[in-house]
Amino acid sequence: MARPSRYPVELRRRAVRMVAEVRPEYDTEWAAMKAVAVKLGIGSTETLRNWVRQVQVDAGQRPGTTTEESVQLKALKKENAELKRANDILKAAASFFAAELDRPHTRS
């Protein structure tokens, strides 16, 4: 299970907006991200870069898996694992009962 982010959602949104706003003032997008990360106390510029990229994917500006698709995939993987466990239990029960039927029974 992933650990919760130490950065609140509102800080993430604000940081992404600030990168878009100050981008024209810098030579590169990375420089703008670095300045915003320092200003907001974000530990790593790479963290901010990931947030910006994910917002671009969610907006359809960049190819990739959207946040919504990631949530759906996670739920489907969980459901798949539960169904596999249930299937394994049913297979074990079926083989147990099949073995019971094959044993000779003595009536008293």
N, C-alpha and C positions, 0 to 999 in steps of 0.2 A: 504494500500500500504506500502510495506517495505521501511524503510529509507535506503538511500545509505550508503555503508560502509565507515567508516572513514579511512580505510586502502586501499591504492592503490593496484591494482591487482599485479603489479610487486613486491611490498613488500610481498604480500602473497606467491607468487611463490618462492621468495628468502628465506623466512622463512621456507617453506616446504623443499626446497633443503638443507638448513642448518641443519635442524633436521636430515635428512637422512645421511648427511655427518658426523655430530658429535655424532651420536647415539652410535658408538662403544666406545667412550670415557667415557660414563656414564653407571651406573649400570642399570638404567631403561629408558624407552622411555620418561616417564614423566619428569625425571630429565633433559634429553636432551632438551625437549620442554621448560622447565622452564628457562634453561640457554639461549636458543635462544630468548625467549620472552623478557627476561630482556635485552639482548644485543641489540635487535632491537626496544625496547621501546613499545612492544605490551602490552597493559594494563592487559590482562588476559591470563594465560597459557591455560585456557579452550578454548579461541578463537583460539589459534594456534592448539590445539588438534583437533578442529572441521575442520579446514582447512586441516590438515594432513589426517584425516579420509575421507573427501570428495575426496581428490586426490586419495586415495586408492580405494574408490568406483568407481571413474571414470576410473581408470586403470584396474578394474576387480579383484583387489586383495582382496576385501572385499565385502560382499553382501550389497545391499542397492539401493536406488534410485539415479541414476546418475544425474549430473547437466543438461544434455540434456533432460532426461526424466522429470525432474522437470519443465523445461521451457515448454515442450510440455503439461504436465498436467495443468499448469497454463493457457496456451492458450486455451485448451479444456474446462476448467472450465469457463473461461470468455465467450467463444462462447456459451456454454450451458446456462449460465445465460441470455445472449442476446436473445437466441431462446425462452427461457421460457417467457421473457417479451413480445416478439412479439406474442407468442401464447396466452398469457393472453389478450393482446389488441385485437387480432382477435376474441377470445371467447366473449369478451365484445361487440364488434361491431356486431357479429352474433346474440347475444341475443337481442341487441337493434333493429336491423332490423327485427328480427322475431317478436318482440312485435309490431312493426309498422304494419306488415302484418296482425296480429290478431285483430287490432283495426278496428271497423266499420268506414267506410269512408262515409261521406255525400257529395253528389254532388249537386252543386247549379245550 
